[in-house]
Amino acid sequence: MTDRGVKITIENNEKAAVLFGTGDENFRYIKKLAAADIVARGSDIYIQGSQEDVHYAQKLIHSLLDIVESEGVLTINDIRYMNTLLSKGEHPRHREVISGPLLTTVRGKTLKARTLGQKKYVEAILRDDVVFSIGPAGTGKTYLAVVMAVRALRNKEVERIVLVRPAVEAGEKLGFLPGDLIEKVNPYLRPLYDSLFDILGVEVTQRYLEKNVIEIAPLAYMRGRTLNNAFIILDEAQNTTPQQMKMFLTRLGFGSKAIITGDITQVDLPRDEHSGLIEVQKILASVRGISFEYLSQEDVVRHPLVQKIIHAYDVYENSDNNGASRRSL
């Protein structure tokens, strides 16, 4: 295929600065992803290479300019994700990928779903009363659930938020930790506190906790309760037993919504225990009003290396010969 060249002119210097990034960080990453040769002179971008490579680079840059146009910012994660979609043959506009604004944090940051998987997850939360979100670390399962819980509280759709986690020993013994039971399980609940602090701020979170508007508790504390007018989140649900999962799901009262999140590749239960999150997919798959949303490594919104780490572990764990797979990494 013969070589060809094209020029993309960015009319607005501010948009060009956003596209290129601080110290041209974004532009270097774009060049790394594209097979075509890409150079910039001022606000003009020149692309040279085979027709196929040039066409792909054009689509990538135009999709990124679409993000700059709608968001006013561009991150490495945005570039990585749009490249992933394009490489799969998908060509969505940026407005089709993200959700509308969901919430504004105490620091004034506008929160949105950032991937197609996250957008489907948010839409399921708005639609259904029970939603399971299953996927690897870094996909926003827990954080988006907390965002939607705070949103529902602010909109007076619920009266309280209940955040729950199983306190499963992941290689450490609870008995050796100092303090009473609450102090022993607090480290397991820390990620939930961190999400609330980021969204609401420390002062508001502490005030809500004191007034019991927000409750953070170990899963064992849910037995025997019925929760009405509440937004309930069960985090790290892969570490529930089938009995615990049934117990949790039957706590749901009138006017309540339950979100269950987990990563079925990271089960910390003893070898002879089955994961309630794995089992429940078979039991409730056909029940109306319940959604199962699956996030993948493509929905990871952390450091770009996290996606590569997850992929490498998937290759290793799905290989018939782990030793051979390890050598290939």
C-alpha positions as CSV (number, residue, x, y, z in Angstrom):
1,M,0.0,0.0,0.0
2,T,1.5,3.4,-1.0
3,D,2.5,6.0,1.5
4,R,0.3,9.1,1.9
5,G,0.4,12.1,4.1
6,V,-2.3,14.3,5.7
7,K,-2.3,17.5,7.8
8,I,-4.7,18.2,10.7
9,T,-4.9,21.9,11.7
10,I,-6.1,22.7,15.2
11,E,-7.7,26.2,14.9
12,N,-7.7,27.0,18.6
13,N,-4.3,27.2,20.3
14,E,-5.8,26.4,23.7
15,K,-7.3,23.1,22.3
16,A,-3.9,22.3,20.8
17,A,-2.2,22.8,24.2
18,V,-4.7,20.5,25.8
19,L,-4.3,17.8,23.1
20,F,-0.5,17.9,23.4
21,G,-0.5,17.9,27.2
22,T,1.9,19.2,29.7
23,G,5.4,18.9,28.3
24,D,3.9,17.3,25.2
25,E,3.2,14.2,27.4
26,N,-0.1,13.4,25.5
27,F,1.4,13.9,22.1
28,R,4.3,11.5,22.9
29,Y,1.8,8.9,24.0
30,I,-0.3,9.3,20.8
31,K,2.9,8.9,18.7
32,K,3.7,5.7,20.6
33,L,0.3,4.2,19.9
34,A,0.1,5.1,16.2
35,A,1.9,3.1,13.5
36,A,2.1,6.2,11.3
37,D,4.8,8.9,11.6
38,I,3.3,11.9,13.4
39,V,5.0,15.3,13.8
40,A,3.7,18.6,15.0
41,R,4.6,22.1,13.9
42,G,2.8,24.7,15.9
43,S,-0.9,23.8,15.8
44,D,-0.5,21.7,12.7
45,I,-0.1,17.9,12.9
46,Y,1.4,16.0,10.0
47,I,0.7,12.3,9.6
48,Q,2.8,10.1,7.2
49,G,2.6,6.4,6.4
50,S,0.5,3.7,4.7
51,Q,-3.1,4.6,3.9
52,E,-4.3,2.3,6.6
53,D,-2.0,3.7,9.3
54,V,-2.7,7.3,8.4
55,H,-6.4,6.7,8.4
56,Y,-6.2,5.1,11.9
57,A,-4.1,8.0,13.3
58,Q,-6.5,10.5,11.8
59,K,-9.4,8.8,13.5
60,L,-7.6,8.6,16.8
61,I,-6.6,12.3,16.8
62,H,-10.1,13.4,15.8
63,S,-11.6,11.3,18.5
64,L,-9.2,12.9,21.0
65,L,-10.1,16.4,19.8
66,D,-13.7,15.5,20.3
67,I,-12.8,14.8,24.0
68,V,-11.0,18.2,24.2
69,E,-14.0,19.9,22.7
70,S,-16.5,18.5,25.2
71,E,-14.3,18.1,28.3
72,G,-11.6,20.8,28.0
73,V,-9.1,18.3,29.4
74,L,-7.4,15.1,28.0
75,T,-5.7,12.4,30.1
76,I,-3.5,9.5,29.2
77,N,-6.4,7.2,30.3
78,D,-8.6,9.0,27.7
79,I,-6.1,8.4,25.0
80,R,-5.6,4.8,25.9
81,Y,-9.3,4.1,26.1
82,M,-10.2,5.7,22.7
83,N,-7.3,3.8,21.1
84,T,-8.7,0.6,22.6
85,L,-12.2,1.3,21.1
86,L,-10.8,2.2,17.7
87,S,-8.6,-0.9,17.6
88,K,-11.7,-3.0,18.2
89,G,-13.4,-1.3,15.2
90,E,-15.7,0.8,17.4
91,H,-16.1,4.5,16.6
92,P,-18.3,6.1,19.2
93,R,-18.4,9.9,19.7
94,H,-17.1,10.9,23.1
95,R,-20.6,12.0,24.2
96,E,-21.7,8.4,23.6
97,V,-19.0,7.1,25.9
98,I,-19.4,9.2,29.0
99,S,-22.4,9.9,31.1
100,G,-23.7,13.3,31.9
101,P,-22.4,14.9,35.2
102,L,-23.3,12.7,38.1
103,L,-22.1,14.7,41.0
104,T,-19.7,17.4,42.0
105,T,-17.2,16.7,44.8
106,V,-16.4,18.9,47.7
107,R,-13.4,20.2,45.7
108,G,-15.6,21.1,42.7
109,K,-14.6,18.2,40.5
110,T,-17.4,17.0,38.2
111,L,-17.8,13.2,38.3
112,K,-18.9,11.2,35.2
113,A,-18.8,7.7,33.9
114,R,-15.6,7.6,31.8
115,T,-16.1,4.4,29.7
116,L,-18.8,2.6,27.9
117,G,-18.8,-0.1,30.6
118,Q,-19.1,2.5,33.4
119,K,-21.9,4.3,31.5
120,K,-23.9,1.0,31.3
121,Y,-23.2,0.4,35.0
122,V,-24.6,3.9,35.9
123,E,-27.6,3.4,33.7
124,A,-28.3,0.0,35.4
125,I,-28.1,1.7,38.8
126,L,-30.6,4.3,37.7
127,R,-32.9,1.6,36.3
128,D,-32.8,-1.3,38.7
129,D,-33.1,-1.8,42.4
130,V,-30.4,-4.5,42.6
131,V,-27.2,-4.3,40.5
132,F,-24.2,-6.5,40.5
133,S,-21.0,-5.0,39.2
134,I,-18.2,-7.5,38.5
135,G,-14.8,-6.6,37.2
136,P,-11.1,-6.1,38.0
137,A,-9.5,-3.5,40.2
138,G,-9.4,0.0,39.0
139,T,-12.7,-0.1,37.0
140,G,-14.6,2.2,39.3
141,K,-17.0,-0.4,40.7
142,T,-17.0,0.8,44.3
143,Y,-16.3,4.5,43.6
144,L,-19.2,4.9,41.1
145,A,-21.5,3.0,43.5
146,V,-20.6,5.5,46.3
147,V,-21.1,8.4,43.9
148,M,-24.6,7.2,43.0
149,A,-25.4,6.6,46.6
150,V,-24.4,10.2,47.6
151,R,-26.4,11.4,44.5
152,A,-29.5,9.6,45.7
153,L,-29.1,11.0,49.2
154,R,-28.7,14.5,47.9
155,N,-31.8,14.1,45.7
156,K,-33.7,12.8,48.7
157,E,-34.4,9.5,46.9
158,V,-33.1,7.7,50.0
159,E,-32.8,8.6,53.7
160,R,-29.5,6.9,54.4
161,I,-26.5,5.1,52.9
162,V,-25.3,1.7,54.2
163,L,-21.8,0.6,53.1
164,V,-21.0,-3.0,53.9
165,R,-17.9,-5.2,53.5
166,P,-17.1,-8.8,54.5
167,A,-14.1,-8.9,56.9
168,V,-12.3,-11.8,55.4
169,E,-8.7,-12.5,56.4
170,A,-6.6,-12.0,53.2
171,G,-3.4,-13.6,54.5
172,E,-3.6,-11.8,57.8
173,K,-5.2,-12.9,61.1
174,L,-7.8,-10.6,62.7
175,G,-7.0,-11.9,66.1
176,F,-3.5,-10.5,66.0
177,L,-4.7,-7.0,65.3
178,P,-5.1,-4.6,68.2
179,G,-8.4,-3.3,69.6
180,D,-12.0,-4.6,69.8
181,L,-13.9,-6.1,66.9
182,I,-14.8,-2.7,65.3
183,E,-11.2,-1.6,65.4
184,K,-10.1,-4.9,64.0
185,V,-12.4,-4.7,61.0
186,N,-11.9,-0.9,60.3
187,P,-8.9,-1.5,58.0
188,Y,-11.2,-3.6,55.8
189,L,-13.6,-0.7,55.5
190,R,-11.0,1.9,54.8
191,P,-11.6,2.1,51.0
192,L,-15.2,3.0,51.7
193,Y,-14.1,5.9,54.0
194,D,-11.6,7.0,51.3
195,S,-14.3,7.3,48.7
196,L,-16.6,9.2,51.0
197,F,-13.8,11.6,52.0
198,D,-13.0,12.3,48.3
199,I,-16.6,13.0,47.4
200,L,-18.1,14.7,50.5
201,G,-15.0,15.8,52.4
202,V,-13.9,14.6,55.8
203,E,-16.1,17.0,57.9
204,V,-19.4,16.2,56.1
205,T,-18.6,12.5,56.1
206,Q,-17.9,12.5,59.9
207,R,-21.1,14.5,60.5
208,Y,-23.2,12.0,58.5
209,L,-21.5,9.1,60.3
210,E,-22.3,10.6,63.7
211,K,-26.0,11.1,62.7
212,N,-26.2,7.6,61.2
213,V,-27.1,9.1,57.8
214,I,-24.1,7.0,56.6
215,E,-23.3,3.7,58.2
216,I,-20.2,1.6,57.4
217,A,-20.4,-1.9,58.8
218,P,-19.0,-5.4,58.5
219,L,-21.3,-7.8,56.7
220,A,-21.9,-9.9,59.8
221,Y,-23.7,-6.9,61.3
222,M,-26.4,-7.1,58.7
223,R,-28.0,-10.3,59.9
224,G,-31.6,-9.8,61.2
225,R,-32.0,-6.3,59.8
226,T,-34.4,-4.9,57.2
227,L,-33.2,-1.7,55.5
228,N,-35.9,0.6,54.2
229,N,-35.3,3.8,52.2
230,A,-31.6,3.1,52.0
231,F,-28.9,2.9,49.4
232,I,-26.9,-0.2,50.3
233,I,-23.6,-1.2,48.8
234,L,-21.9,-4.5,49.4
235,D,-18.2,-4.2,48.4
236,E,-15.7,-7.0,47.9
237,A,-18.6,-9.4,47.5
238,Q,-16.4,-12.1,46.0
239,N,-15.5,-12.8,49.7
240,T,-19.0,-13.6,50.8
241,T,-20.2,-17.2,51.1
242,P,-23.5,-18.2,49.4
243,Q,-25.2,-18.1,52.8
244,Q,-23.9,-14.5,53.4
245,M,-25.0,-13.4,49.9
246,K,-28.5,-14.7,50.5
247,M,-28.6,-13.0,53.9
248,F,-27.5,-9.7,52.5
249,L,-29.9,-9.7,49.5
250,T,-32.9,-10.4,51.8
251,R,-32.1,-7.3,53.9
252,L,-33.6,-5.1,51.1
253,G,-36.6,-3.2,52.3
254,F,-39.1,-0.8,50.7
255,G,-37.7,2.2,48.8
256,S,-34.2,0.7,48.9
257,K,-31.5,0.0,46.3
258,A,-28.6,-2.5,46.6
259,I,-25.4,-2.5,44.7
260,I,-23.1,-5.5,45.0
261,T,-19.5,-5.1,43.7
262,G,-16.6,-7.6,43.5
263,D,-13.8,-9.1,41.5
264,I,-14.3,-12.9,41.1
265,T,-10.6,-13.3,40.2
266,Q,-9.5,-12.2,43.7
267,V,-11.4,-14.5,46.1
268,D,-9.8,-14.6,49.6
269,L,-12.1,-17.2,51.1
270,P,-10.7,-20.5,52.4
271,R,-10.3,-23.2,49.7
272,D,-13.3,-25.2,50.9
273,E,-15.6,-22.2,50.8
274,H,-17.5,-21.1,47.6
275,S,-17.9,-17.5,46.6
276,G,-21.5,-16.2,46.9
277,L,-20.8,-13.7,44.1
278,I,-19.9,-16.5,41.7
279,E,-22.9,-18.6,42.6
280,V,-25.4,-15.8,42.6
281,Q,-24.8,-15.2,38.8
282,K,-26.4,-18.5,38.1
283,I,-29.3,-18.1,40.6
284,L,-30.5,-14.6,39.8
285,A,-29.5,-14.2,36.1
286,S,-33.1,-14.3,34.9
287,V,-34.8,-12.3,37.6
288,R,-36.3,-9.1,36.3
289,G,-35.2,-5.9,38.2
290,I,-31.8,-7.3,38.8
291,S,-28.8,-6.4,36.6
292,F,-25.4,-7.9,36.2
293,E,-22.9,-5.5,34.7
294,Y,-19.4,-6.7,33.8
295,L,-16.5,-4.3,33.7
296,S,-13.2,-5.4,32.0
297,Q,-9.6,-4.3,31.8
298,E,-10.7,-1.8,29.2
299,D,-12.7,0.1,31.9
300,V,-9.6,0.5,34.1
301,V,-9.2,4.2,35.0
302,R,-6.1,4.0,37.0
303,H,-2.4,4.2,35.9
304,P,-2.1,2.7,32.3
305,L,0.1,-0.1,33.7
306,V,-2.8,-1.4,35.8
307,Q,-4.5,-2.6,32.6
308,K,-1.3,-4.3,31.4
309,I,-0.9,-6.0,34.8
310,I,-4.5,-7.3,34.7
311,H,-4.0,-8.6,31.2
312,A,-0.8,-10.3,32.1
313,Y,-2.5,-12.1,35.1
314,D,-5.4,-13.1,32.8
315,V,-3.0,-14.7,30.4
316,Y,-1.1,-16.5,33.1
317,E,-4.2,-17.8,35.0
318,N,-6.0,-18.9,31.8
319,S,-3.0,-20.8,30.4
320,D,-2.9,-24.6,30.5
321,N,0.8,-24.3,31.3
322,N,1.4,-21.6,33.9
323,G,5.1,-22.2,33.8
324,A,5.2,-21.5,30.0
325,S,2.9,-18.5,30.5
326,R,5.2,-17.1,33.1
327,R,8.2,-17.4,30.8
328,S,6.3,-15.6,28.0
329,L,5.6,-12.6,30.3
